[in-house]
């Protein structure tokens, strides 16, 4: 160790820093250095996306990804690696997703669509061709005359709010039409639903995503339509009132199958009964490669294990590295993990003190979303000077992640933290055929991995132990 490093480690106050802050600063620096010089996140992502591909829950490729994730954890030195069984939905998109607009004297235009996750297919024995009614809000349907809804196709054409700087908030503000639109349309007699893709981008790429049917309401086919085609269709209907759309989907649901969460454990040295969970979700939609959503979170999680081992770190608490299954269309992996966590806390002295998630893409990191007590929130905000050299400035309260959110129900309630990358381009790729390895920037992905690792290390070192 050179003289400067020795002074930083052992001097009680040098350059305005406490000895603890100086040690933390050097540890964080070592994490970033190792990830940027020796990181394996990018090559792991290449393997996950190119050799395995999409990982839709219930698919053979999702099973292959589980085995791959377990093998990587073992190779990185996890003390124990296991699969937590989870029953997941098995739905397939099929090979047919066609929509054709027809009007006037034989004029027609093919529309870019894809089935929404969980949709039923169209009846192969009859043609679904109908007039189109355009709405922006689900509530509008109840006020329309029956001839504008009965037997028709409803186009939900509300864009994501362009004035929302936080694109996640804009996404959330438009989500209801995708999640609930089909049942709302069916409730007023519609035969099908088209939903404007949830993206700010104006392109011809349909963006899929989960939808859900309400009990006791007929299930009708539902598809995402590209933003360009949604805008064109809404205008065309005004000009050509006789316009109809023919819709064809051959998606199908099968019985649930068993897959599971991949869990790697690294036991702590001082507080081994206190658990810090970190992870991302292994499953993805099937029209791309799931590179940003959430291949990035998967390789971030694996890279934390690798880099902490590489720098010789010894965790105080037990770290659990979790690759969750089924976030996209059910969150059964996250729910099952929380149920098992509750059971082990009731049956032993284990306690879950914190959970971190990376599920916002592989873009340049900006900070963290914190779902925690005032005490812990203020603690994390006190780290701003330590993270400032890495351009990490956001320590904001907010939702930390879908997979870890069920852990809120535990008592004592764990601290939840989400990695927060820059989100301005995230929904250009999200749930689309553009979510591929080539659209992930190596350095940005690595910076995210190092930032995720630094947050884990800091919480491990400084999080107060819980009290019942």
C-alpha positions as CSV (number, residue, x, y, z in Angstrom):
1,X,0.0,0.0,0.0
2,X,1.4,3.4,-0.9
3,X,1.7,6.2,1.6
4,X,-1.4,8.1,0.3
5,X,-3.6,5.0,0.5
6,X,-2.3,4.3,4.0
7,X,-3.2,7.9,5.1
8,X,-6.6,7.6,3.6
9,X,-7.3,4.3,5.3
10,X,-6.0,5.2,8.8
11,X,-6.1,8.9,9.3
12,X,-9.2,9.9,11.3
13,X,-9.8,13.0,9.2
14,X,-8.0,13.7,6.0
15,X,-9.1,16.3,3.4
16,X,-12.3,16.7,5.4
17,X,-13.3,13.0,5.3
18,X,-13.7,10.7,8.3
19,X,-11.7,7.4,8.2
20,X,-15.0,5.6,7.5
21,X,-15.8,7.9,4.5
22,X,-12.2,7.5,3.2
23,X,-12.4,3.7,3.3
24,X,-15.8,3.8,1.6
25,X,-14.4,6.0,-1.1
26,X,-11.6,3.7,-1.8
27,X,-13.8,0.7,-1.9
28,X,-16.2,2.4,-4.3
29,X,-13.3,3.4,-6.5
30,X,-12.0,-0.2,-6.5
31,X,-15.4,-1.4,-7.6
32,X,-15.6,1.0,-10.5
33,X,-12.0,0.3,-11.6
34,X,-12.4,-3.4,-11.6
35,X,-15.8,-3.4,-13.5
36,X,-14.5,-1.0,-16.1
37,X,-11.2,-2.8,-16.5
38,X,-12.2,-6.5,-16.0
39,X,-15.9,-6.5,-16.1
40,X,-17.8,-9.5,-17.6
41,X,-21.3,-7.9,-17.7
42,X,-21.3,-7.1,-21.4
43,X,-20.1,-10.6,-22.5
44,X,-22.6,-12.2,-20.1
45,X,-25.3,-10.1,-21.8
46,X,-24.1,-11.2,-25.2
47,X,-24.3,-14.9,-24.1
48,X,-27.8,-14.4,-22.5
49,X,-29.3,-12.6,-25.5
50,X,-27.5,-14.2,-28.4
51,X,-26.9,-17.8,-27.3
52,X,-30.2,-18.2,-25.3
53,X,-32.4,-15.4,-26.7
54,X,-35.8,-14.3,-25.4
55,X,-36.9,-15.8,-22.1
56,X,-40.7,-15.7,-22.0
57,X,-42.0,-17.4,-18.8
58,X,-42.8,-21.1,-19.5
59,X,-40.6,-21.3,-22.6
60,X,-37.7,-23.7,-23.1
61,X,-35.3,-20.7,-23.5
62,X,-36.4,-19.4,-20.0
63,X,-35.4,-22.8,-18.6
64,X,-32.0,-22.7,-20.4
65,X,-31.5,-19.2,-19.0
66,X,-32.1,-20.5,-15.4
67,X,-29.5,-23.1,-15.8
68,X,-27.0,-20.6,-17.3
69,X,-27.6,-18.2,-14.5
70,X,-27.0,-20.9,-11.9
71,X,-23.8,-21.9,-13.6
72,X,-22.4,-18.4,-13.7
73,X,-23.2,-17.9,-10.0
74,X,-21.3,-21.1,-9.2
75,X,-18.3,-20.0,-11.3
76,X,-18.2,-16.7,-9.4
77,X,-18.0,-18.4,-6.1
78,X,-21.4,-18.2,-4.5
79,X,-21.5,-20.3,-1.3
80,X,-24.8,-22.0,-2.4
81,X,-26.8,-21.9,-5.6
82,X,-30.4,-23.2,-5.8
83,X,-33.6,-23.0,-7.8
84,X,-36.7,-21.8,-5.9
85,X,-39.6,-23.5,-7.8
86,X,-42.3,-21.2,-9.2
87,X,-45.4,-22.2,-11.2
88,X,-45.5,-19.8,-14.1
89,X,-47.9,-19.1,-17.0
90,X,-47.2,-20.7,-20.4
91,X,-48.5,-18.6,-23.2
92,X,-47.3,-18.5,-26.7
93,X,-47.6,-15.7,-29.3
94,X,-47.9,-18.0,-32.2
95,X,-46.8,-17.0,-35.7
96,X,-49.8,-15.0,-36.9
97,X,-50.4,-11.3,-36.0
98,X,-52.1,-9.5,-38.9
99,X,-54.2,-6.4,-39.0
100,X,-55.4,-4.9,-42.3
101,X,-57.4,-1.7,-42.7
102,X,-59.8,-1.6,-45.6
103,X,-61.9,1.2,-46.9
104,X,-63.5,2.7,-50.1
105,X,-63.2,0.8,-53.3
106,X,-60.8,-1.9,-52.4
107,X,-58.2,0.2,-50.7
108,X,-56.2,-1.4,-47.9
109,X,-53.2,-0.9,-45.6
110,X,-51.4,-3.4,-43.5
111,X,-50.9,-2.3,-39.9
112,X,-48.0,-3.2,-37.6
113,X,-49.3,-5.1,-34.6
114,X,-48.4,-7.8,-32.2
115,X,-50.4,-9.7,-29.6
116,X,-50.5,-8.4,-26.1
117,X,-49.2,-10.9,-23.6
118,X,-52.0,-13.2,-22.4
119,X,-54.4,-12.4,-25.2
120,X,-56.7,-15.0,-26.6
121,X,-56.4,-15.6,-30.3
122,X,-59.0,-14.8,-32.9
123,X,-61.5,-17.6,-33.9
124,X,-59.9,-19.5,-36.7
125,X,-63.3,-20.6,-38.0
126,X,-64.5,-17.0,-38.7
127,X,-63.1,-13.7,-39.7
128,X,-62.9,-10.8,-37.3
129,X,-63.4,-7.8,-39.4
130,X,-65.2,-4.8,-37.9
131,X,-65.5,-1.0,-37.8
132,X,-63.2,0.8,-35.4
133,X,-64.0,3.2,-32.6
134,X,-61.3,5.4,-31.2
135,X,-61.0,6.4,-27.6
136,X,-58.3,7.8,-25.4
137,X,-59.8,7.0,-22.0
138,X,-61.4,3.7,-20.8
139,X,-64.2,5.7,-19.2
140,X,-65.3,7.1,-22.6
141,X,-66.6,3.7,-23.6
142,X,-69.5,3.8,-21.2
143,X,-70.8,7.1,-22.7
144,X,-70.8,5.9,-26.3
145,X,-74.0,4.7,-28.0
146,X,-74.2,1.0,-28.5
147,X,-73.7,1.2,-32.3
148,X,-70.3,2.6,-31.6
149,X,-69.2,-0.3,-29.5
150,X,-71.2,-3.4,-30.3
151,X,-69.4,-5.8,-32.6
152,X,-66.6,-3.3,-33.2
153,X,-62.9,-3.0,-32.6
154,X,-61.8,-0.4,-30.1
155,X,-58.6,1.5,-30.7
156,X,-57.2,2.9,-27.4
157,X,-55.1,5.8,-28.7
158,X,-53.8,7.7,-25.7
159,X,-50.1,8.6,-26.1
160,X,-47.7,8.6,-23.2
161,X,-47.6,12.1,-21.8
162,X,-44.8,13.9,-23.6
163,X,-44.4,16.6,-20.9
164,X,-43.6,14.1,-18.2
165,X,-39.8,14.3,-17.8
166,X,-39.8,11.0,-15.9
167,X,-40.7,8.5,-18.7
168,X,-41.6,5.8,-16.1
169,X,-44.4,8.1,-14.9
170,X,-45.5,8.7,-18.4
171,X,-45.6,4.9,-18.9
172,X,-47.6,4.4,-15.8
173,X,-50.1,7.1,-16.9
174,X,-50.9,5.2,-20.1
175,X,-50.7,1.7,-18.8
176,X,-54.4,1.2,-18.0
177,X,-55.4,1.0,-21.6
178,X,-53.0,-1.9,-22.2
179,X,-53.7,-3.7,-18.9
180,X,-57.5,-3.3,-18.8
181,X,-58.5,-2.1,-22.2
182,X,-59.6,-5.4,-23.6
183,X,-62.0,-6.1,-20.8
184,X,-63.3,-2.6,-20.8
185,X,-64.0,-2.9,-24.5
186,X,-65.6,-6.3,-24.2
187,X,-67.9,-5.0,-21.4
188,X,-69.6,-2.7,-24.0
189,X,-69.8,-5.4,-26.7
190,X,-66.6,-4.9,-28.7
191,X,-65.1,-7.9,-30.5
192,X,-61.4,-6.8,-30.4
193,X,-59.0,-4.2,-29.0
194,X,-56.0,-2.4,-30.4
195,X,-53.8,-0.5,-28.0
196,X,-51.3,2.2,-29.0
197,X,-47.8,1.1,-28.1
198,X,-46.5,2.5,-24.8
199,X,-43.5,4.5,-26.1
200,X,-42.7,8.1,-26.9
201,X,-41.1,7.0,-30.2
202,X,-43.0,7.5,-33.4
203,X,-42.1,4.3,-35.3
204,X,-43.7,1.2,-36.8
205,X,-42.6,-1.1,-34.0
206,X,-45.4,-2.6,-31.9
207,X,-44.5,-2.8,-28.2
208,X,-46.1,-5.8,-26.4
209,X,-46.7,-6.2,-22.7
210,X,-49.0,-7.9,-20.3
211,X,-52.8,-7.4,-20.2
212,X,-55.3,-9.0,-17.9
213,X,-58.9,-10.2,-18.4
214,X,-61.6,-9.5,-15.8
215,X,-63.7,-12.4,-14.5
216,X,-67.2,-12.8,-16.0
217,X,-66.4,-10.6,-19.0
218,X,-65.9,-12.1,-22.4
219,X,-62.3,-12.5,-23.5
220,X,-61.6,-10.7,-26.7
221,X,-58.3,-10.6,-28.8
222,X,-56.0,-7.7,-27.9
223,X,-53.0,-6.4,-29.8
224,X,-50.5,-3.6,-29.6
225,X,-50.3,-1.3,-32.6
226,X,-47.4,0.8,-33.5
227,X,-47.6,4.5,-32.7
228,X,-47.3,5.5,-36.4
229,X,-50.1,3.1,-37.3
230,X,-52.3,4.1,-34.4
231,X,-52.0,7.8,-35.4
232,X,-52.7,7.0,-39.0
233,X,-55.7,4.8,-38.2
234,X,-57.3,7.4,-35.9
235,X,-57.1,10.0,-38.7
236,X,-58.2,7.6,-41.4
237,X,-61.4,6.7,-39.6
238,X,-62.3,10.4,-39.5
239,X,-61.8,10.6,-43.3
240,X,-63.3,7.2,-44.2
241,X,-66.2,6.3,-41.9
242,X,-66.6,2.9,-43.7
243,X,-63.1,1.8,-42.7
244,X,-62.9,-1.6,-41.2
245,X,-60.0,-3.6,-39.7
246,X,-59.5,-7.3,-40.1
247,X,-57.6,-8.8,-37.1
248,X,-55.9,-12.2,-36.9
249,X,-54.0,-13.6,-33.9
250,X,-53.1,-17.2,-33.2
251,X,-51.7,-16.8,-29.7
252,X,-52.6,-19.6,-27.2
253,X,-52.4,-20.3,-23.4
254,X,-51.4,-23.6,-22.0
255,X,-51.3,-25.1,-18.5
256,X,-48.9,-23.5,-16.0
257,X,-45.4,-25.0,-15.8
258,X,-42.8,-25.2,-13.1
259,X,-39.7,-22.9,-13.5
260,X,-38.1,-20.9,-10.8
261,X,-36.0,-18.2,-9.2
262,X,-32.2,-18.7,-9.4
263,X,-30.7,-17.9,-6.0
264,X,-27.1,-17.6,-5.1
265,X,-26.1,-17.1,-1.5
266,X,-22.9,-15.6,0.0
267,X,-23.0,-15.8,3.8
268,X,-22.0,-12.8,5.9
269,X,-19.2,-12.7,8.4
270,X,-20.6,-10.5,11.2
271,X,-24.4,-10.5,10.8
272,X,-25.1,-13.7,8.8
273,X,-28.7,-13.9,9.8
274,X,-29.4,-10.5,8.2
275,X,-30.2,-10.8,4.5
276,X,-29.7,-8.3,1.7
277,X,-31.3,-9.4,-1.6
278,X,-30.3,-8.1,-4.9
279,X,-31.6,-9.0,-8.4
280,X,-33.2,-8.5,-11.7
281,X,-35.7,-10.6,-13.6
282,X,-34.6,-13.4,-15.9
283,X,-37.8,-13.6,-18.0
284,X,-38.4,-11.3,-21.0
285,X,-40.9,-10.8,-23.7
286,X,-40.4,-12.9,-26.9
287,X,-40.3,-10.4,-29.7
288,X,-36.8,-9.2,-28.9
289,X,-33.9,-10.5,-26.8
290,X,-34.8,-8.9,-23.5
291,X,-31.5,-7.0,-23.5
292,X,-32.5,-3.9,-21.5
293,X,-35.6,-5.5,-20.0
294,X,-34.1,-7.2,-18.0
295,X,-31.0,-8.8,-19.3
296,X,-29.2,-5.7,-18.0
297,X,-30.5,-6.3,-14.5
298,X,-29.5,-10.0,-14.7
299,X,-25.9,-9.3,-15.6
300,X,-25.7,-6.4,-13.2
301,X,-26.6,-8.8,-10.4
302,X,-24.1,-11.4,-11.5
303,X,-21.4,-8.7,-11.9
304,X,-21.9,-7.6,-8.3
305,X,-21.0,-11.1,-7.1
306,X,-18.0,-11.2,-9.4
307,X,-16.6,-7.8,-8.6
308,X,-17.1,-8.1,-4.8
309,X,-15.2,-11.4,-4.9
310,X,-12.6,-9.9,-7.2
311,X,-11.7,-7.0,-4.8
312,X,-11.6,-9.3,-1.8
313,X,-14.7,-7.9,-0.1
314,X,-16.1,-9.8,2.9
315,X,-19.8,-9.0,3.4
316,X,-21.0,-8.3,6.9
317,X,-24.5,-9.6,6.0
318,X,-25.6,-12.5,3.9
319,X,-26.1,-11.5,0.3
320,X,-28.6,-13.2,-1.9
321,X,-28.3,-12.8,-5.6
322,X,-31.7,-13.6,-7.2
323,X,-32.7,-13.9,-10.8
324,X,-36.4,-13.7,-10.6
325,X,-38.8,-15.5,-13.0
326,X,-42.1,-14.2,-14.4
327,X,-41.9,-10.5,-13.7
328,X,-43.4,-9.7,-17.1
329,X,-46.7,-11.5,-16.9
330,X,-47.6,-12.3,-13.3
331,X,-44.7,-11.4,-10.9
332,X,-45.0,-14.9,-9.5
333,X,-41.3,-15.1,-8.9
334,X,-41.3,-12.0,-6.7
335,X,-44.4,-13.1,-4.9
336,X,-43.1,-16.6,-4.2
337,X,-39.8,-15.2,-3.0
338,X,-41.6,-12.9,-0.5
339,X,-43.7,-15.8,0.7
340,X,-40.6,-17.9,1.4
341,X,-38.9,-15.0,3.0
342,X,-41.9,-14.6,5.4
343,X,-41.8,-18.3,6.2
344,X,-38.1,-18.4,7.0
345,X,-38.4,-15.3,9.2
346,X,-41.2,-17.0,11.2
347,X,-39.3,-20.3,11.5
348,X,-35.8,-19.0,12.2
349,X,-33.8,-15.9,13.2
350,X,-33.3,-14.8,9.6
351,X,-34.4,-11.3,8.8
352,X,-34.6,-9.5,5.5
353,X,-33.0,-6.1,6.0
354,X,-32.8,-4.8,2.4
355,X,-33.5,-5.6,-1.2
356,X,-32.2,-4.0,-4.3
357,X,-33.3,-4.3,-7.9
358,X,-32.0,-3.4,-11.3
359,X,-34.9,-3.4,-13.8
360,X,-34.8,-0.1,-15.7
361,X,-32.3,-0.9,-18.4
362,X,-28.6,-0.8,-19.1
363,X,-28.4,2.9,-19.6
364,X,-26.0,5.3,-17.8
365,X,-26.9,5.3,-14.1
366,X,-28.2,8.4,-12.4
367,X,-28.9,7.3,-8.9
368,X,-31.4,5.3,-6.8
369,X,-35.1,5.1,-6.1
370,X,-35.5,4.6,-2.3
371,X,-38.5,3.0,-0.6
372,X,-37.4,3.2,3.0
373,X,-37.8,4.9,6.3
374,X,-36.8,8.5,6.8
375,X,-33.7,7.3,8.7
376,X,-32.5,5.1,5.9
377,X,-33.4,7.6,3.2
378,X,-31.4,10.3,4.9
379,X,-28.5,7.8,5.4
380,X,-28.4,7.1,1.7
381,X,-28.6,10.8,0.9
382,X,-25.6,11.4,3.1
383,X,-23.6,9.4,0.5
384,X,-23.9,12.0,-2.2
385,X,-20.3,13.2,-1.9
386,X,-19.1,9.6,-2.2
387,X,-21.1,9.0,-5.4
388,X,-20.5,12.4,-6.9
389,X,-17.3,11.4,-8.8
390,X,-19.4,8.9,-10.7
391,X,-22.1,11.3,-11.7
392,X,-24.6,9.6,-9.4
393,X,-26.8,12.4,-8.0
394,X,-30.3,11.1,-7.6
395,X,-31.4,9.8,-4.2
396,X,-35.1,10.0,-4.6
397,X,-38.0,8.3,-3.0
398,X,-40.0,6.1,-5.3
399,X,-40.9,2.6,-6.3
400,X,-37.8,0.3,-6.2
401,X,-38.9,-2.5,-8.4
402,X,-41.7,-5.0,-9.2
403,X,-39.8,-8.2,-8.1
404,X,-38.9,-6.9,-4.7
405,X,-42.1,-5.0,-4.0
406,X,-43.9,-7.9,-2.3
407,X,-41.2,-7.8,0.4
408,X,-42.9,-4.7,1.7
409,X,-45.3,-7.0,3.6
410,X,-42.5,-8.4,5.8
411,X,-42.2,-7.3,9.4
412,X,-39.8,-5.6,10.1
413,X,-40.2,-4.0,6.7
414,X,-36.9,-4.1,4.7
415,X,-35.3,-1.2,2.9
416,X,-36.0,-1.3,-0.9
417,X,-33.8,0.3,-3.4
418,X,-34.0,0.4,-7.2
419,X,-31.1,1.3,-9.5
420,X,-32.2,4.4,-11.6
421,X,-30.5,4.8,-15.0
422,X,-31.3,7.5,-17.4
423,X,-34.7,6.6,-18.8
424,X,-35.2,8.9,-21.8
425,X,-34.5,6.2,-24.4
426,X,-35.8,3.2,-22.4
427,X,-39.2,3.0,-23.9
428,X,-37.8,3.2,-27.4
429,X,-36.8,-0.4,-26.8
430,X,-39.0,-1.6,-24.1
431,X,-41.1,-4.7,-25.0
432,X,-40.2,-4.4,-28.7
433,X,-38.2,-6.1,-31.3
434,X,-35.6,-3.4,-30.7
435,X,-34.7,-4.7,-27.3
436,X,-31.6,-6.5,-28.5
437,X,-27.9,-6.7,-27.4
438,X,-26.8,-4.2,-30.1
439,X,-28.8,-1.5,-28.4
440,X,-27.0,-1.8,-25.1
441,X,-23.9,0.4,-24.7
442,X,-21.0,-1.5,-23.0
443,X,-19.7,1.4,-20.9
444,X,-23.1,2.4,-19.7
445,X,-24.0,-1.2,-18.8
446,X,-20.7,-1.4,-16.8
447,X,-21.2,1.8,-15.0
448,X,-24.6,0.6,-13.9
449,X,-23.1,-2.7,-12.6
450,X,-20.5,-0.8,-10.6
451,X,-23.1,1.6,-9.2
452,X,-25.3,-1.3,-8.2
453,X,-22.3,-3.0,-6.5
454,X,-21.5,0.2,-4.6
455,X,-25.0,0.5,-3.3
456,X,-25.0,-3.1,-2.1
457,X,-21.6,-2.6,-0.4
458,X,-22.7,0.7,1.3
459,X,-25.9,-0.8,2.6
460,X,-24.1,-3.9,3.9
461,X,-21.6,-1.7,5.7
462,X,-23.9,1.0,7.1
463,X,-27.6,0.0,7.2
464,X,-28.8,-0.1,10.8
465,X,-29.9,-3.5,12.1
466,X,-33.7,-3.7,12.3
467,X,-35.8,-3.8,15.5
468,X,-39.1,-5.6,15.8
